[in-house]
Amino acid sequence: MDKMQLGPWTFTPDDYSIHDKAQRIELEPLLSKLLHYFTEHPGKIISRQQLVDAIWQQSYVDDNAINRAISELRKALQHPEVPQSLIKTHHRKGYSLQLPHQTNINIEQVTNDGSIVLDQATPYRRRFPLWFIALTTLLLATTAVIFYFFNPKPALPLESSKQDDKPRLVEMELVTRQKVTWFKGIESRPLLSPDKQLLAYSHSQPDGTLRVVVRKLGIGTGSALQEVVIEGNNNLYNIQNWQPLSRNLLIQVIGKDGQDCKYQNYDFSKYPQYQVTTLTSCSGLNFGTAQQSADGQWLYYSKSNGGLYSSNALLAENLASGTVQTLLAAPSAGLGVTIVALSADGSKLAYILMPESNKPDIYIYEPSTREHTRVASLPFPLILLGLDWSIDQASLILPGGDGILQLNITDKSKSLIKLPEGVTLGELTMLAEDQAYISGFTAGNATQNSMQLIKIERPFDATERKITLLDDVAGSAADLAVSPVDSSSYAFSANWTGSWQLWLHKKGQNVQLTEFAPDDQRLGGINWSGDGRYIAFHKQGNLHLYDNQRQQLINKLESNDVGQAVWLPDNSGLVLTRLQDNSQNLWQLDLISNELTQLTFSAGTFAQFDAHGQLHYHRDGKLIRYIDGGKSDIELKTSSDANLVALWLLQGQQHYRFGMLGHLERHNIVTGETQLSQLPYQLLGIHLDPHNPDQLYATVFVTPELALEFIQWKHKP
């Protein structure tokens, strides 16, 4: 009996079934015939007419019948190990069978048991190229930072700009690699207890809930004997860190409405039983982690006074007295302090500082001396999600891409442990010098398959609110901007064809406008000129314009330093966010002369014009009215709600904000009225409709599938 291997599924056409190691699914004859036809043409785009001729064999078939059959086949092929559908839609072209990491396909190759292997050249594995993301609060925040500003590079540097600062390259090969978690959703942030007996990790479920799982490990293996799940119907459980020298796990507990927040200590010294102690309250979502000192007296954490995405200071709270000390003030711009990690003996606190340039600095703080020492500065913008100590506590470990950057804290030398291609390291926790539990979740991989665009009608009226998914296509769709001259037309970015491209929705149809070469770099910052002729956007730090009249792409600035751009009211140029050296500032570009003029000199991002043509911008969680780019500029708003993004969107007399937990806010600057709402989505961005104040669009996060792995490596011979 012929069998075909389709990723995790084995397809047996003769008995109309697919099966994996755990289950067998019997397909309807039509679906089996449809799947068989796809397997005969793997990777090739098959038009709807070809399907009609081959499968239905009729002169006319209702489009709904084809749509229904494709949808049912996709549902049948869904599998926890496959983050995207095996059946891919090619807009206005047809469908194709996409096998994970498919290379040289030979459908005639037969194994000893008679099965036909479609993908013999490359073993099956999940495909997550560059965000996202256990959806812990930290990773959600990471997403939005990339969404609004710049795309990070996918891996740690092989070398820096200085030749003498080049890391020593140590190539490794894998000895063991095995999947160790199996829940649906994202499993991330693996953390081993100091005695290496308990593994805790975060689990973001498909319904948006966030919980913590703690398992006991087998002796000398990555296997699990039992697990304890910490969850609650009305709370999100955000894993932080193990307390040094103990089995106490620090967890941030946040109400789903974002209003109730506290740090709790979970004592697992008598695992699986545990005791819970509430340590202190917190202000809500935060870009960063916290750590309790070895003696239990102090809580180290990062906090912003300006809302989500404004700069974080490093604080230490005395848990007995409640007094809070500022160990490091927040920088004037940038994310500030993010990840913190205490050494095994609790004597040193390592942390990542994200300055205005978004080029991370790695520091060590010693509580006994109150000294801060910089261990390393990485040479390009990058969001780091992992920070750990080596087993001997002599080095810091930073995972990224397919490498582990090891920083010696004494001589500040660097070593890059290079693992084979195909291993994606977003986070890790060391079990031994050559063993680790890892998450493949990086600051970029969720952009590939985990974002969708929705339309929200009457967003602030819970009884009349209507939410519509714009497109149900494999891949992600992210940024969107409605045409200022046509209320039914909008531009958006999507990676439906293997790379991020600019698309136009017009007269009910989606049309691809650009043909960029395949890569993982996001396309964002979409902004229309007031007359509707040009669409500005950025990709890989370069500014592009699309001329709708001539249907032509114009590469306007290829400087690799451009972020968000907004058109001047008279359409004669644009105001840009530019990242240069260690600062983000606003610049004005004249379209005729191509002359660039600097507008702000002490940090400025996300420019906007109000209804009167007055320029506004953001700095450190504040909305500022531009006067001269210096001391005369007027501070209008300061964010104080940690659950809302420190970013105001201006439209007419209304100011809008949003939060990761689905919060929406609209403030009327004339009447002073503020309206609040909470959507059942994890929001990554909102996009206003200039024609209709009772309608807006949003980018929402859709939880992909991502498991933890156990790996062991050795020196490559």
N, C-alpha and C positions, 0 to 999 in steps of 0.2 A: 504494500500500500504506500503510495507516494506521500511524503510529508515535506512541508516547507517551513523553514525557520524564519519568522518575522519578528526580530528583536526577541522579546521574552516569550512570544507565542509560537507554538507549533501548529501549523495549519494542515489539516487532513481533508482535502477536497472530497474524497470518496465518501466520507461519513458526515460531511457538512459541519465540521467541528474545529474549534481552536482550543488549545489547552496549554497551561503552564504547569509548574510543579505542584500547584495547589488546587487548580480548578479546571473543569472542562465546560465549554460553552458550545451548545449546538446552535448553528446558524440556520436561519430560514434559507430555503433553496435559492431565492433571488440574491440574498446577501452573499451566500457562498459562491455563487456564479460571478458576482461582481468582484469579490475579493480575488478569486482565481484569475480573472481577467487582468486585474492590477498586477498580480505576481508574475504574469507573463510579460509585463512591460514595466519592470521596476525602475523608478526614477524618471520615467518619461511622462510628459504631460499628455493626458488623454482628454480630448474635448468631449463635451456633452453629446454631440452628435455621434461620436465614435461609440460612446456608451449606449446610446439608443440603438445603433446598428448592431452592436455585438451582444448586448444583454437583453434588451426588450424586443429587438428585431421587428419593430413596427415603424410605420411611416411617420406617426406622430405620437409623442408621449408628453403628457402634462409635465411642466417644469417642477411642479410640486412633488410628483412621483420620484423624480431624480433627486431632488433635495432631501426628501424623506428617506430614501434608500441610503444616500451618502451619510446623513445624520445618524441613522440606525447602525450603519457599519462602523462609524467612528466610535459610537458609544460601546459597541461590542469589543472594540480593540483597545479601549482604555485600560491602562495598566499602571500600577504604582511606580514601576521602574521607567516609564516613558513620560517625560515631562510635556511632550507635545504630540499632537495627533499624528498617527502614521499616514493618514490620508490628508494631503496638503491641498488647499485651494489656491489656484493661480488665477488671479483676478481676470475675468473675461476670457480666460484661456482654457480652463478645465481643471483637472485634478491629477495628482500623482501619488504613487506609493513611495514614501520616504522612510528608508530603514536607517536606524541609528548608526552614524559614522560609516555609511556605506561607501565602499570603494570599488574594487574590481568584483563585479557580480557574475557568477557563473551558475545559471539555473540548471545546468546539466550535471553538476557535480553531485554525486550520490555517496552518502556515507555507508559504513558497514551495515547499519540497521535499516537501510533503504530510504532514509530521509534525504530530501533535497535541500542543500544549504544555499541560501541566496546571498549570504555575506560571509564568504570564507576568508577573505583577505584580512579583514579587520574584526577583532572580537567585539561583541556587543558591549556598549557602555552608554551611560546617560550623556546627553549633550547639553552642557551649560557653558557656552563660550566665555564671555567676560563678566551685574547686580543681582542679583538679588538672591535669596535673601531670606536664615530663619527670620520669620517676621517678628523679631523682637523689636522693641521700640527703637533700639539703636540702629537696626538695619533699615527700618522705615525712614528714619531720619537721613541715613546715608543716601537713600534713593533720591529724596527730594533735593539734597544738596547737588547731586549730579544733574538732576532734572533742570535746575535753574541756572547752573553755572557751567562747569566744565566736566568733561569726561575723563576719568582717571585712566592711566595706562594699566594693562592687564597683569603685569608681573613686577616683581622687585627688580631693581637695576642690576645688570651684569657689571656695569662700571659707571662711575660718576664722571663729571667733567674733569676732575683732576686725576691724572694717571696714577699718582702715588696713593690715591684713596680708593683704588680699585679693589673690590673684594677678592679674596682668594677663592677660586672656583674649585669645588669638590664635587665631582660627579658620582652619583649613586645609582644603584639599580634596586628594584623592589624584590624583597624576599617573600613578603606576604602582603596581600591586599584582600580584605573581605568586608562586605557590607554587614553592619552590626545593628541597624535599626530598620524598622519596616512599617511604621505608621504612615498613613496618608498625610500629606502636607510637608512642611519643612522641618527637618530636625537639624539643629545647629547649636552653636556655642558649647562644644564639649568641654567639660571641666572635671578633672580628676581630683579627688580629695588628697590631702597631703600624704596619707598613708597608701595611696594608689589602689585602694580597695573599692571605692565608690565612684561611679561615673554619673555625673549630672549633665543634663542637656535641656535645651529649649525645644518645645514642639509647637509650631504654629499650625493650627488645624485649618482645613478648607473653609470652615464656617467663620474664620477670623478670630477664634478664641486662641489664647496663648497660655500654655501650661508648662510645668517643669516635671521632668522625669528623672528619677534617681534609681540606678541599678547597682547591684552588687556584682563584682566581676569574679570570674573563675580564676583559679590560681595559675598565673603565667599565661593566660590566654585572653582573647578579646571576647569570650563568650559571656552571656549573662545568666545568672541563676534566678534572679527575681527583680521586680521593679516596683517602685512606689511612685504614684502619680499625684502631683499637687495641682489641683485645679478647683475652680468654682464657677458657678453659673454667671455671676455678676462681676467677676474680677478677671483681670489679666495678670498672670504670674510671670514676671520678667526676671530671669536668672542673672545674678551678678557675679559672685566669686565665693570660693571656699575661704574660710578663716584659717590663717596659718596655724599649724600644729594642732589641728582639731578636725572633727567631722561636722562642723557647723557651716551651714550653707546660707549665704545671704541672698534674699529674694526681695525684689521690689513688687509690691502688690498694688495694682491700680484698678479702680472701678471702671467699668466699661464706659461710663459717662465722663471719666477723667477727673471727677471731683474729689474722690477719696484716694489718697496715696500714702503708702507707708513702707518703710524698710522693716523686714522681719528676719529673725535668725531662726533657722530650722536645725535643731540639734539631732543629728543622726548617730550619736555615739552608741545607741542601742538599736541600730538598724535591724528590721524595717520599722520599728516604732520610732517616733520622733516627737520632740517637744518644740513648740513655737513661742517665740518671744518677740513682741513688737519693740523695735529699737527707737524709732523716731518717725515723724511724719515727713512727707516730701511734697513738692509742688506739682508733680505730674510728670509727663513725658520729658525725657532729657536725652540729649545726644551724649551718651557716655555710660560708664559703669561705676560701681561703688565697691569698696573693700573695707571690711572690719579688721581692726588691728589684732595682733596675736593675743594681747591681754584683754581684748573685748572692750576697752575703754574709749576707743576712737573709731569714728566712721569717716573714711576718706571718700570724697565724691566730687564730681564736677557739677556746676550749677550756673545757669544763666539768669540774669535779672531782666532780660529783654524778650523772653519767649523762645520758642523753638527756633533753632538756627542762628540765634545771636550768640556771641562769644561766651564760652564757659570759663569760669574761674575754678581753681582747685581749692577745695575747702576741707577743713577737718573739724568735725563736730564732737565735742566731749559728750558722750552718751549719759554721763551721770549728771552733769550740770546743765547741759543743753547749750552751752556757749559754743560759738562757731568762730573758727580762725580762718583767715584767708591766707593760704600758703602761697598762692600765685594768682595775681590779679588777671582778669580776662584781658586778652589783647584787644586793640581797638577794632579789629575786624577778624574774620576767619572764625572757625569753630571753637578755637581754644582747646582746653583739655578734654580728651575723649576717654580712651581706654586707660584703666589703672590696674596694676598688678603688684601685690606684695611678694617679696621673696619668701622662701619656705620658712625661714626663721623669723620673718616679720620685721627685719631690721632695715630693709630698703623698699621704697615704693617707686616702681617704674611707671612712667606715664607717657602718653603720646600727646604732643602739643601741635595743633593744627593752626598755624598763623594765617595771616591774610593771604599769603601766597598759596595756601593749601599744600605746601611742601612740608611733610611732617618732620618734626624734631622729636627725638627720643631722649627723655630725661630720666634721671634718678634723683629722688628726694630722700634724704636721711633724716628721720624724725629726731634722732639723738642730737644732731648738729644743726638741723634746720637748713642744710645746704642743698642746693639744686645743682646737679652736674649734667651737662649735655653730653650724651654718649654719641649721638650721630644726627646728621641732617641729611634727609634724602633729597636728591637733586631735582625731582619733578613732582607736580601735583599728584597725589595718590591718597585714596581713602583706605586706611588700614583697619581691619576688623579683628585682628588677632595680636596678642602680646602675651608671651609666656616666659618663664625662666628656665634655663637649662637645668638638668638634674643636679649638677655640681654648683649651681648658683653663681657661676663665673661669667655667664653670658645671658643676654636677652635674645629671645627667639621671635622673629616676625615672619609669618607665612605670607606668601603672595604668589599667585600663578602656579608654576610648577617648581618653585624654589622656596627654601627657608633661609632667611638672612639671619646670621648669628653675629651678635655684637658683643665683643669682649668688653666688660665694663671697666677693666683695669687699664689696658693699653689702647682701647677703642679701636682695635683692629676688627676687620669684617671678614666673614667667610660666607659664601653662598653655597648651600647644600642643594645641588641641582638634581631633581628627581626626573624620572623618564617623562616624556611627553604623554599627555593623557591624564596625569595626576593633577587635579586642581585643588590648591590649598587656599582656603579663605580663612579658616580658623583651625587651631590645633591645640592639643594639650598633651604634654610629653609623659609617656609611661616609662620609657628608658631613653638612653642616649640615641638609640636607633629605632625607637618605637613610638607611635603616637596615634591618638584618635583624631580624626580630621573631619572637617566639614568642607564641602566643595563650594560653599556659599561665599561669593565674592561681592564686592560693591557694584559689580556690573552685570552679573549673570541673570538677574531677574528681569532686566530690561528686554531680554531676548524673548521671553515667553509669558510674562506675568503682568502685563499692563493692558487695560482696555479702556476705551472711551465710552462714556455714557452721556445721555442728555437728560437734564432734570428740569421738568416743568413745575412751576410754583414750588420752589424748593423750601420756602418758609411757611407753607401751609400743609401741615401733616395730613389733613383730610383730603385735600385736592392734589397732593403731590403725585407726579407721574415720572417714573424713571425708565428710560429706554436704552438698551444696549445698541450702540451704533452699528457695529459689525461683529459677526461671529466668524472670525477667520483665524487660522493657526498663526501664532506669532504674537507680537505686541503692537499696540498703537498708543501713542503718548500725547505729544503736544498738539494743540488745536487752536485755530484762530478763525473767527467768523469774518467773512468779507464785509467791509464797511459799506459797500454799495449794493449787495445782494444778500438778503437775509436767509436765503435757502442754500447759500454756497459757503463752504469753509475749507481751509487748508489744514492738513494734519500730517504727522509723521508716523510711519509704520515700517516694520521689518518683515512684511509678508512675503517678500521675494528673496530672502536670504541676506539682505542688508537693509539698513535704514534708508528710506527714500522719502521725498516729499510727494504727497498725494493731494488731489483736489476733488472734493465732493461737489458736484454740480448737476442739477436736474435729476437728482436721484441716483446718479452714477458716480463711481470712484474711478479717477484717472490718475495714473502714475506720471508725475511730472519730471522726475530726475532719474538718472541712471548711474549712480555712484558705484564704484567697484566694491565688491563684497568685503565687509569688515564688521566689527562689533561696535563701532563708534556711533553714539546716539546723534540724532538730528533734532535740534530743538530751537527754542527762542523764536518761534514763528510769529511774524508781525507784518500786517498789511500796510501799504501806503494808503493815505486817506482817500485817494482817487481810485483805489482798487486795482491799479495797474501792476504794482510790484509786490512780491512777497519776499521779505527778508528772513533769513534763518542762519544759524551757525552749525558747523559740523567740524569736529576735530580742531576747534579754535579758529576756524576760518569763516569769514563772512561771505555769504552767497545771496544773490538776488535772482528771483525768477520773474521774467517779464511776461505777464499774461497776454499782452497784446501781440508780441512777436513769438510767444511760446519758446522762449530762449532762457537758458541758465547763464548767469553772469557770475564769475568768480571774482568778487569785489576786493576782498582783503585776504591774502593767504599768509597771515602773520603768526598763526598758531597761538594767538593770545586773546581772541575775541570770545566774549560770552554773549549775554542777552543784548539785543538791539531794539530800539524803538524809533519810529519815524518822527521827524520834525513835523509840526502842524502844517507847514507849507509844502511838505514832501521834497524839500530841497536837499535833505540829508538825513543822517541818523545819529542818535546818541547811543554810544556803545559802552558796555562794560568791558574793560581790558585788564588782563592780568599781566603785569610787567614786574620783573624782579620779585619783590616780596609784597607787592601792593595791588589792590584792585581799585580802579578809579574810573570815572566817566570821561569819555572823549566824544567829541563831535566830528563826524565825517561829512565833508562837503562832497556831494555826488559829482559836481562838475569838475572841480579842481583836484579831487581826491585828497585834499588837505585834511590832516587830523589836528584837532585842537583840544588840549586837555582842559576839562571843566572843573574837576574836583581834585584836591591835593591832600586830603586826609581820609581817604577811603570813601568809596561810593559804589553802589550796585543797584541793579534793577530799577532803571529809570522809567518814569511814566509822565505823561502830560495830563493835566486835569481838563475839565470842560472849557476853561478859559485859556488854554494853551500854556499854562504855567508848568515848568519842569519840577518834578519831585523825584526823590531817590531815597535809598535805604542805606543806613549805616548802623551796625551794632544794634539791631532790633528796633531802630527808630525810623519813622517816616519824616523826611526833611524836605522843606521847600527850598529850592535852589535860588540863590541870589547872586553870589559871586564864587561859589565853590569853597569858600573859606569861613571866616568868623561871622559873616553877615547872614549866612544861611539860617533858616528858622526851623527849629525842631517842633513838629506838629503832634506826633504821637509816639508813645513809648509802650511797648508790649509788656504786660504784667501777667499774662495767662500762659503758663507753661504748656498747655494743651493746644495752643494755637500757634501757627507759624508766624514768625515775626516779619510778615510781609503783607502789605495792604495793596489791593487792586482797586484802582480808581475808575469809576464810570459815572459820568454826570455828577449828581449830588450824593452818590453812594460810595461808601468804602466797604470792600469785602475782605474777609479772611477765612481761612479754613484750618482744620486740624487733622492729624493722622487718624484719630478715632472716629472720623466722620463728622466733626463739628463744622458748622457754617455760621458765619456772622455777617450781618449787613447793617451798616450804620449810616443813617441819613444826617449829613453834616448841617443841613438847614434846620430840621425839626429836632435833632438830637435823639431821635428814636433808634433803638438798636433791636434787631430781630435775631433770634438764635434758632438753630435747628441742628439735628444730628441725624445723619444718614446711616443706613446699615452697610456702610462700605468703609474700607481703609483708603482714605483720600491721599493722592500724591500730588495733585494740582487741580486748580479750577480755572476755567476759561470762560470769560464773560461774553454775552451776546449783546453787541452794541445796539441792536434793534429792539430787544425785548428784555426789560429788567426782571421779568418773572420767568426767565429761562436762562439756564447756564449749562455748561458742559464740564465734565470732570474726568481726570485720569484716575482710575482706581486700580488697586493692587489685587491680583488674582493669585491665590496661593499655588505655587507649582509643587512638584514632588522632588524632595531632596533628602537623602539619607546620610547618616554618619558612616564612616569607614574606619577600619583599623589597618594601619600599614606598618611594615617593618622594612628597613633598607640596609644595604651594605655598600662598601666601596666598589665602584665599577672596576673590574679587572683591566 
